[in-house]
């Protein structure tokens, strides 16, 4: 059965379908979140002939966003989000139809890359998305010491300032700061001005027994050079203050991050600090002496990357090592990518071209997505996810993809 995917005809039914799929508390602010979260022309739906009368059988949306690539270039991407299938329409091909539709629309629009945050990690690999970025969640005690002797002179001129995230002008300052430093942190994803406004919005329901989200800015000579979002929660233990401050993604160079880190572990009435989104090579782990310098460390998946147009995407990023490998690419859902490609990298630049030469390597397009931002993927050969026909060919490809530092996690979207 062919499944038709079409633009959403009305926001109310789209929103009601999302509320059913995600079964959260329904609030009057949900419609405003939809308005800020997704442009009207980037909402898509499926209605099966025998599907529910009052809701859609499936929905998905796309946020226009930008991604920093290895080499520092900022490129447009399609941020896949709001994906949901009605409980009565599961196991009927709705999700496959929607992802296939998304890839075709993205390709037709000339956008080479799709990205997402996966609610369930087992779903998206089969559609060609590769796990491209890891993130750490770290717990630290009050007054944790950060040791960075060669940053002390630079940090001396940085001050920190705590403001409410929803205050006028703050979302705009956050976005401007992220744009200013993003080129040094490949993997960073930057949303539109509306997306930052959405980050700052909180409903009365979300604020029950909580303080509003705050932003701690790092400033030098009157200019923002970094920031981090946070929220404190009260707790008293044996008549002693032992609250927790939960901290989001750090933005800024190493000195700005150090100034921010030292401040968030020394807030009054707090006993511990939970850092929710640190990259695999974040300097904070070195500042505390390694993983055992933390109270607890957990690792999660952050950004998943899908090469929608392999030829265009390969040429967009920079490369720290050379390669010349013929790759047989398997891609069921974007057939224009499937087949044999000669993938080269030389003097920092890459190119992909069709070839009839014998394949050195066979792999699914998800493998290229997993390595696209620089995360090491050499182990996927040992894991049996890659077939190598010329000894050493996959190691050559994996070295070219890899960057000296792991890619930056992104803010959830």
C-alpha positions, 0 to 999 in steps of 0.5 A, spaced: 500 500 500 502 506 498 502 511 503 501 519 502 505 524 506 503 531 505 503 538 508 499 539 515 493 542 513 492 545 520 496 546 526 490 544 531 490 536 529 497 536 528 498 538 535 493 534 538 496 528 534 503 530 537 500 530 544 497 523 544 503 520 541 508 523 547 502 523 552 505 529 556 501 534 560 497 538 555 497 546 556 495 552 553 502 554 551 503 548 547 500 551 541 506 557 542 511 551 542 509 549 535 509 556 532 516 557 535 518 550 534 516 549 527 515 553 520 508 552 518 511 549 511 515 544 515 510 540 518 508 534 514 502 528 516 500 521 514 492 520 514 491 512 513 484 511 509 482 507 515 486 511 520 483 515 526 478 520 524 480 526 529 487 525 528 493 524 523 496 517 523 503 520 523 506 527 523 513 529 522 517 536 522 523 539 520 527 545 523 531 549 519 538 549 522 545 550 521 551 545 523 558 546 524 563 541 520 570 539 521 574 545 518 569 550 521 564 551 516 557 553 518 552 549 513 544 548 513 541 542 515 534 539 516 533 538 523 528 532 523 523 533 529 516 532 532 516 525 529 510 521 531 506 515 529 499 514 532 498 508 536 493 505 532 497 506 526 504 502 528 507 497 524 504 499 518 509 503 514 507 510 516 514 511 519 518 509 513 514 513 509 515 519 513 522 518 513 523 517 506 519 523 504 523 527 509 529 525 505 526 526 498 524 533 500 531 535 503 534 532 497 530 536 492 531 542 497 538 542 496 540 540 503 545 535 504 545 533 511 539 531 516 540 531 523 536 528 529 536 527 537 533 520 537 528 518 543 529 511 542 536 509 539 534 503 536 530 506 531 534 511 526 540 507 524 535 503 519 534 509 516 541 511 514 542 515 520 549 514 524 550 516 531 555 521 530 556 525 537 557 522 544 555 526 550 557 525 557 553 527 564 557 528 569 556 530 577 561 534 581 561 536 588 561 543 591 567 547 590 570 542 585 577 544 583 579 545 576 586 545 574 588 549 568 595 552 569 596 555 562 589 558 562 589 562 568 592 569 565 586 568 560 581 567 565 583 573 569 579 578 565 573 574 564 567 575 569 560 572 570 553 574 570 547 571 572 540 573 568 534 570 567 533 566 560 526 569 559 529 576 560 528 581 554 534 580 549 537 574 553 535 569 547 538 573 542 545 574 546 545 566 547 545 565 539 549 571 537 555 568 542 554 561 539 555 563 532 561 567 534 565 561 537 561 555 533 567 555 528 572 552 533 567 547 535 565 542 530 558 538 531 555 545 534 548 545 531 545 552 531 537 554 531 533 560 528 532 566 533 525 562 534 528 556 536 532 560 542 526 564 544 523 557 544 528 555 549 527 561 554 519 559 554 517 556 560 509 554 562 507 555 569 506 547 569 513 547 567 515 551 573 511 548 579 516 548 585 522 550 580 526 556 579 526 559 572 531 557 568 537 562 568 543 563 564 550 565 566 554 569 561 562 569 561 564 576 559 570 580 557 571 587 556 563 588 556 562 583 551 559 576 551 564 570 550 560 564 553 554 562 557 551 556 560 544 555 562 542 552 569 537 551 574 537 550 581 533 546 586 533 546 593 534 540 598 536 540 605 540 534 609 541 534 616 539 542 617 545 543 611 543 546 604 545 540 599 541 543 593 543 541 586 544 545 580 543 542 573 547 545 568 546 545 560 551 546 554 557 550 555 558 555 550 565 559 549 572 558 548 576 554 553 577 560 558 570 562 558 568 555 559 573 554 565 570 561 568 563 558 568 565 551 570 568 554 577 562 559 578 557 553 577 560 549 582 560 554 587 553 557 588 550 558 595 545 553 598 548 548 593 551 541 594 552 538 588 552 540 580 550 536 574 553 537 568 548 534 562 551 535 556 559 535 555 563 532 549 567 526 549 573 531 549 571 536 553 576 540 557 573 539 564 574 532 564 582 534 564 581 539 569 578 535 574 583 529 573 579 524 569 573 521 569 574 519 577 575 526 578 567 526 578 562 523 582 559 520 576 559 519 569 554 517 564 555 517 556 549 518 552 548 519 544 547 526 542 547 528 535 545 523 529 547 525 522 544 522 515 548 524 509 542 526 504 546 527 498 553 523 499 556 527 493 555 534 496 556 532 503 563 529 502 565 535 499 563 540 505 567 538 510 574 539 512 579 533 512 585 532 517 588 526 513 588 523 506 584 518 503 583 515 496 578 509 497 572 506 493 566 505 497 560 501 495 554 504 499 548 501 501 542 506 502 535 503 501 531 510 503 535 515 499 537 510 492 540 516 489 546 515 494 547 507 493 552 504 489 560 505 488 563 511 490 570 514 489 571 518 496 578 522 496 581 527 501 587 531 499 590 537 503 584 538 507 579 537 501 574 532 499 571 529 493 566 524 491 565 521 484 561 515 481 566 510 479 566 503 476 572 501 479 572 494 484 570 496 491 575 497 497 569 497 502 562 496 503 558 499 508 551 502 509 550 510 509 549 510 516 557 508 517 559 515 513 554 519 518 557 516 524 564 518 522 562 525 518 563 529 524 569 526 526 567 521 531 572 515 531 568 509 527 574 504 525 572 499 530 565 498 526 570 494 521 571 489 527 564 490 529 562 486 523 558 493 520 563 494 514 566 489 509 573 490 507 575 488 500 582 491 500 586 490 506 587 497 510 582 501 506 577 502 511 582 504 516 584 509 511 577 511 510 576 512 518 583 516 519 580 521 514 574 522 517 576 522 524 578 529 527 583 530 532 578 532 537 571 529 538 565 533 535 561 537 540 554 535 542 548 539 540 542 542 544 536 537 544 531 539 538 
